[in-house]
Amino acid sequence: MRVALPLMTAAGLLAATACSSQAYDQDAHRQALEDHGVSVPEDMNGVTAAVEAACESDDPSLVVFDFLNEGGSPDALRIGIEHMCPERVEEFEDALT
């Protein structure tokens, strides 16, 4: 079953930069989501903006709560965090468990 990736309604949804200093590869992010059975929209910009907002959040637990309440897959969130702010993976993993 394919799970649609919901777009989070966070205040910082249109943040301009990812929180990681590494180069972000949107195509690799899309491929990783698809490899895990997550259907993504044709335009990944909304997904990118949502994950940027998550990366910039001071409260990973709230992000996780909202994301899962909107029907998001834990794998989709993990993949986004791994691609956009890998330095925060542990924080988000703690919030997911």
DOVO-781894 format. One record per residue (C-alpha): residue number from 1; residue in one letter; chain; x, y, z. Coordinates in pm, whole numbers, plus 50000, padded with zeros to 5 digits. Layout:
residues N
+-----+-----+-------+-------+-------+-------+
:   n : res : chain :     u :     v :     w :
+-----+-----+-------+-------+-------+-------+
: NUM :   A :     A :     X :     Y :     Z :
...
+-----+-----+-------+-------+-------+-------+
end
This chain:
residues 97
+-----+-----+-------+-------+-------+-------+
:   n : res : chain :     u :     v :     w :
+-----+-----+-------+-------+-------+-------+
:   1 :   M :     A : 50000 : 50000 : 50000 :
:   2 :   R :     A : 50134 : 50341 : 49908 :
:   3 :   V :     A : 50105 : 50614 : 50167 :
:   4 :   A :     A : 50061 : 50976 : 50062 :
:   5 :   L :     A : 50306 : 51212 : 50225 :
:   6 :   P :     A : 50104 : 51485 : 50396 :
:   7 :   L :     A : 50230 : 51839 : 50390 :
:   8 :   M :     A : 50276 : 51968 : 50741 :
:   9 :   T :     A : 50109 : 52294 : 50831 :
:  10 :   A :     A : 50393 : 52449 : 51027 :
:  11 :   A :     A : 50450 : 52819 : 51064 :
:  12 :   G :     A : 50790 : 52796 : 50899 :
:  13 :   L :     A : 50666 : 52593 : 50603 :
:  14 :   L :     A : 50831 : 52817 : 50348 :
:  15 :   A :     A : 51174 : 52829 : 50509 :
:  16 :   A :     A : 51444 : 52919 : 50263 :
:  17 :   T :     A : 51724 : 52688 : 50367 :
:  18 :   A :     A : 51769 : 52342 : 50508 :
:  19 :   C :     A : 51933 : 52321 : 50848 :
:  20 :   S :     A : 52217 : 52100 : 50730 :
:  21 :   S :     A : 52525 : 52242 : 50566 :
:  22 :   Q :     A : 52546 : 51945 : 50329 :
:  23 :   A :     A : 52409 : 51977 : 49977 :
:  24 :   Y :     A : 52049 : 51867 : 49950 :
:  25 :   D :     A : 51962 : 51636 : 49662 :
:  26 :   Q :     A : 51587 : 51654 : 49603 :
:  27 :   D :     A : 51596 : 51375 : 49344 :
:  28 :   A :     A : 51769 : 51140 : 49589 :
:  29 :   H :     A : 51510 : 51233 : 49854 :
:  30 :   R :     A : 51226 : 51154 : 49611 :
:  31 :   Q :     A : 51387 : 50823 : 49516 :
:  32 :   A :     A : 51433 : 50721 : 49879 :
:  33 :   L :     A : 51066 : 50797 : 49951 :
:  34 :   E :     A : 50952 : 50601 : 49646 :
:  35 :   D :     A : 51182 : 50311 : 49738 :
:  36 :   H :     A : 50993 : 50290 : 50070 :
:  37 :   G :     A : 50653 : 50291 : 49899 :
:  38 :   V :     A : 50566 : 50652 : 49979 :
:  39 :   S :     A : 50387 : 50828 : 49695 :
:  40 :   V :     A : 50513 : 51181 : 49643 :
:  41 :   P :     A : 50366 : 51467 : 49444 :
:  42 :   E :     A : 50513 : 51558 : 49107 :
:  43 :   D :     A : 50644 : 51881 : 49258 :
:  44 :   M :     A : 50870 : 51800 : 49554 :
:  45 :   N :     A : 50895 : 52163 : 49665 :
:  46 :   G :     A : 50611 : 52124 : 49916 :
:  47 :   V :     A : 50775 : 51814 : 50063 :
:  48 :   T :     A : 51106 : 51997 : 50081 :
:  49 :   A :     A : 50946 : 52295 : 50255 :
:  50 :   A :     A : 50770 : 52070 : 50507 :
:  51 :   V :     A : 51090 : 51887 : 50597 :
:  52 :   E :     A : 51279 : 52217 : 50620 :
:  53 :   A :     A : 51021 : 52335 : 50872 :
:  54 :   A :     A : 51066 : 52012 : 51068 :
:  55 :   C :     A : 51444 : 52054 : 51064 :
:  56 :   E :     A : 51413 : 52407 : 51196 :
:  57 :   S :     A : 51172 : 52313 : 51475 :
:  58 :   D :     A : 51281 : 52338 : 51834 :
:  59 :   D :     A : 51041 : 52058 : 51929 :
:  60 :   P :     A : 51087 : 51732 : 51735 :
:  61 :   S :     A : 50818 : 51565 : 51949 :
:  62 :   L :     A : 50557 : 51817 : 51835 :
:  63 :   V :     A : 50666 : 51777 : 51472 :
:  64 :   V :     A : 50637 : 51399 : 51501 :
:  65 :   F :     A : 50297 : 51424 : 51670 :
:  66 :   D :     A : 50160 : 51658 : 51402 :
:  67 :   F :     A : 50312 : 51461 : 51116 :
:  68 :   L :     A : 50169 : 51129 : 51234 :
:  69 :   N :     A : 49829 : 51286 : 51313 :
:  70 :   E :     A : 49814 : 51409 : 50953 :
:  71 :   G :     A : 49860 : 51050 : 50835 :
:  72 :   G :     A : 50231 : 51068 : 50766 :
:  73 :   S :     A : 50445 : 50761 : 50767 :
:  74 :   P :     A : 50727 : 50740 : 51024 :
:  75 :   D :     A : 50953 : 50617 : 50742 :
:  76 :   A :     A : 50873 : 50925 : 50533 :
:  77 :   L :     A : 50969 : 51152 : 50820 :
:  78 :   R :     A : 51289 : 50957 : 50889 :
:  79 :   I :     A : 51389 : 50975 : 50524 :
:  80 :   G :     A : 51325 : 51349 : 50509 :
:  81 :   I :     A : 51529 : 51416 : 50821 :
:  82 :   E :     A : 51812 : 51192 : 50697 :
:  83 :   H :     A : 51824 : 51385 : 50369 :
:  84 :   M :     A : 51782 : 51739 : 50497 :
:  85 :   C :     A : 51923 : 51756 : 50848 :
:  86 :   P :     A : 52111 : 51436 : 50925 :
:  87 :   E :     A : 52263 : 51598 : 51232 :
:  88 :   R :     A : 51915 : 51581 : 51392 :
:  89 :   V :     A : 51832 : 51217 : 51312 :
:  90 :   E :     A : 51883 : 51104 : 51672 :
:  91 :   E :     A : 51651 : 51374 : 51810 :
:  92 :   F :     A : 51373 : 51279 : 51571 :
:  93 :   E :     A : 51429 : 50907 : 51624 :
:  94 :   D :     A : 51391 : 50961 : 52000 :
:  95 :   A :     A : 51066 : 51149 : 51935 :
:  96 :   L :     A : 50938 : 50868 : 51711 :
:  97 :   T :     A : 50997 : 50600 : 51974 :
+-----+-----+-------+-------+-------+-------+
end
